[in-house]
Amino acid sequence: MDKTNKKEVWLVASGDLRLAANQLCWKAQETMEAQLSAAIERQGWRLKRAHGYHTEKQHGFIDSQRMGIDVFKAVPPDVPLIVAESVWQYTHHVLAGLTTHRGPILTVANWSGQWPGLVGMLNLNGSLTKAGVAYSTLWSNDFTDDFFDQGLAEWLEKGMIKHDLRHVMPFDLVKIPKADEQVGRSFAQRMRRGKAIMGVFDEGCMGMYNAIVPDDLLHAIGIFKERLSQSALYARMRTVGNAEAETVLQWLLDKGMTFNWGNDEGTELTRRQTLEQCKMYVAAVRIAAEFGCDTIGIQYQQGLKDLTVASDLVEGLLNNQERPPVYSEDGIEYFAGEAIPHFNEVDECAGIDALVTYHLWKELGMNGANTLHDIRWGEYYKGGDIDDFVWVFLISGAVPAAHFAGGYASASSWRQSPMYFRLGGGTLRGISRPGPIVWSRIYVREGALLADLGVGRVVNLPEAETQRRWQATSPEWPIMHAVLDGVGRDQLMARHQANHIHVVYATDEPAAHRACRIKAAALDELGIKVHFCGNVKISGQ
Ligand SMILES: C[C@H](O)[C@@H](O)[C@@H](O)C(=O)CO
């Protein structure tokens, strides 16, 4: 591949929309680009940046869709192009340009947990897949390893990279036990017939194109969007009294949850911020009930971020069956004893998964508390009975307390980072307990819904290692130490179509495999194209 005979690879870097995040994370991007550039030079090519460092803004990211479109006007359409990411980025900044780029595209991230660069690249990958844009993808610790060098050489020569995807098995090609198939199909038929409402508080969070499911695809599986506004949520928060917020907070304190309160609104979590989050929780439940929603998603990070505290504590509470009661104005408890499955960052693919999983798990006699996590990073770990690649699954704020060994008593709330969340608000943070899990991801490709499913386990790492992983990433967010059965690091990265991965616990290992098979049958019955990934015991043996 050398369409211009100049042996020149162009580079664009997409960033956040929030200036503070772009400024703080710029250093990491610079370091990564220098390493990447050296790797490309070793192969006899040179890297050319399509946009420069902005002295006034003090960073060199594309920080808006407008800027992205303008930058792409100067990129010759046939040149090889790298999108390099070491930070969380908004895909729509570069999506427009990439949809018309004719030359080979490579997305690259550095294998670092410092900032969510891998997360940003995975979002971009899922979005490009949904948009039907061809691309290849690579990642590296320091851009000197063989895996990266060989992948880069392949891309420079052929314009594409073929990754090892032998861990993927289409559901169509396998036979699961009849009894499991019946349970899954019967559940799905009832679900589709019963229909469900997905409450969407402002669609399209942070340019996550992959997270928007076209209505017609949802209708085909029996789910219908209720388009709700974050303004209405904010207005409703203002009708919740202080006494009601205090009651919610007291409930959490009584359960043993701790709050890392300080006094400085700009950098610390304050009691006032937590009470505002309690009001948001009550308002969200009331709106969900009044619109008859079966699941809701609050995007928060654009819009509400300029008005009020983070939504994370709210989201974690909603996803748990045991949560502070919320009553109608005339005293009837809404959704008594039930979770209200919530999809973080209005990731509607995760919303489908949250809804299906919550109800299916309950039908199978298991706790349906589920959540998405970011695929943030990971490292090999050897010690005790663990000799595996252990992922750092981390989500930007909250998981259901049922995922922690001690429930609410082992949960704490920390202030969200000021660079992303100026007005503060706390997280629902803890360490996910060890145990078998089923993981999944629903995504859109070629105008259809697909799902990847596998099994794994959450492991207990020594306290020092947990702290090391937290310090290397975002210590204010909840963490899960996950091992995926039969799916290597590079296999997951090559295949996965989103920044998020969905997880739910099973009571024991055989139950995880059985539930994974049943869920696959249910999704297949809904018309979703399913693939098993890794070592799922397909035949039940
Ligand atoms: C706070 C950031 O914007 C995060 O939300 C981002 O890193 C993500 O988690 C994206 O899934």
The ligand as a Tripos MOL2 file, in Angstrom:
@<TRIPOS>MOLECULE
LIG
   11    10     1     0     0
SMALL
NO_CHARGES

@<TRIPOS>ATOM
      1 C1        -16.2640   10.4670   32.2630 C.3       1 LIG1
      2 C2        -15.9620   10.0000   30.8930 C.3       1 LIG1
      3 O1        -16.5790   10.8140   29.9600 O.3       1 LIG1
      4 C3        -16.4560    8.5740   30.7520 C.3       1 LIG1
      5 O2        -17.8290    8.5800   30.7070 O.3       1 LIG1
      6 C4        -15.8940    7.8540   29.6070 C.3       1 LIG1
      7 O3        -14.5870    7.5860   29.8560 O.3       1 LIG1
      8 C5        -16.6340    6.5630   29.4890 C.2       1 LIG1
      9 O4        -16.7870    5.9000   30.4860 O.2       1 LIG1
     10 C6        -17.1770    6.1360   28.2090 C.3       1 LIG1
     11 O5        -17.8100    4.9160   28.2500 O.3       1 LIG1
@<TRIPOS>BOND
     1     1     2 1
     2     2     3 1
     3     2     4 1
     4     4     5 1
     5     4     6 1
     6     6     7 1
     7     6     8 1
     8     8     9 2
     9     8    10 1
    10    10    11 1
@<TRIPOS>SUBSTRUCTURE
     1 LIG1         1 GROUP 0 **** ****
